Amino acid sequence: MKKKTFTYKDSGVDIRAGEELVHSIKDLVKDTHGVEVLSNIGGFGGFFKPNLTTFKNPVFVSSVDGVGTKLIVAYKAQKYDTVGQDLVNHCINDIAVCGATPLFFLDYFSTGKLEQKTSVEVIKGFTTACRENNVALIGGETAEMPDIYKPGEFDLAGTIVGIVDENEIINGDQIKEDSILIGFKSSGLHTNGYSLARNVLFSTYKIDDYINELGTTLSEELLKVHKSYLGLITELKKINNVQGFSHITGGGIIGNTKRIIPNGLGLDLKWDSWERPFIYSLIQDLGNVPEEDMRLTFNLGIGLIAIVDKSIVNKVLETAEKFGETGYEIGRVKKNQ
């Protein structure tokens, strides 16, 4: 009896497909490179030579994140060019609020079976956001794992590395009682709360249903790109007495902003000081979601908060307006009782 032959490809992993993907995206990735990048993708590591001449005490800042179950919406809609942008922008915001300038990004893309078209669309999203934020995509990993993912499914993770002068780190230590919270709009749910949103919305609607009050289809609303606040933060941090920034991700407005509030202080939010986008009312009403859960789960239309001394509120609002962003005074810092 002839012995059966097993190959890696028969087991679900196609080495050549991976090589073809790397070859097909090299030009896309190279478009994100400046003179600091000393390598293209395909090697064992990415080489980045930063210019440190303008820094007195340079500190590298890094963060890693994923896109969460927003990916399931992408699967359903068969639209893959936005989730890569979500990942890059989310990571950038996380270090920008610390005062850092992002330098380079690394991605991890894992799937059951490598589909060339899907993979290229996702990576196009990475490169689009990297170019928009002047960040280099210097490497990544693509993994085929056929027994982990269902057909058509994949997962993403990303790492961002940036730099800040030590004396310009923003960590909230200057925040004090009566500092003012200024909120800036999100571009939808960003990358958080999708497990609850999906359970509620897909119990009634299909992915491509048009919803009049949204003025768009459900898929288009839920796949809005997570906004980058890098440009706005860069402008605002030039103003004296801007004391901190909060990127509103999982945990909501209070959960994230408390991370930079000094001990002994708390938050007094004015929840009616901005208009919540309709998507949140739709989720809350359709799912009978308690208000506490809404506040813990979603950004509720505010994606970034600047915490500032009360003497510069008008200056911050005017600076943001010139940059094309409208700010809302949404609360203050109070002393805990």
NORTA-V793844 format. One record per helix or strand of 2 or more residues. SS is the DSSP state (H for helix, E for strand). FROM is the first residue (numbers start at 1). TO is the last residue. Records with the same first field share a line. If there is no record, write none. Layout:
BEGIN
SS: FROM-TO ; FROM-TO
END
This chain:
BEGIN
H: 15-30 ; 70-77 ; 83-96 ; 116-132 ; 166-168 ; 194-201 ; 218-222 ; 230-236 ; 252-260 ; 278-287 ; 291-297 ; 310-322
E: 58-66 ; 101-111 ; 136-144 ; 154-165 ; 180-185 ; 210-211 ; 216-217 ; 242-247 ; 265-269 ; 302-308 ; 327-335
END
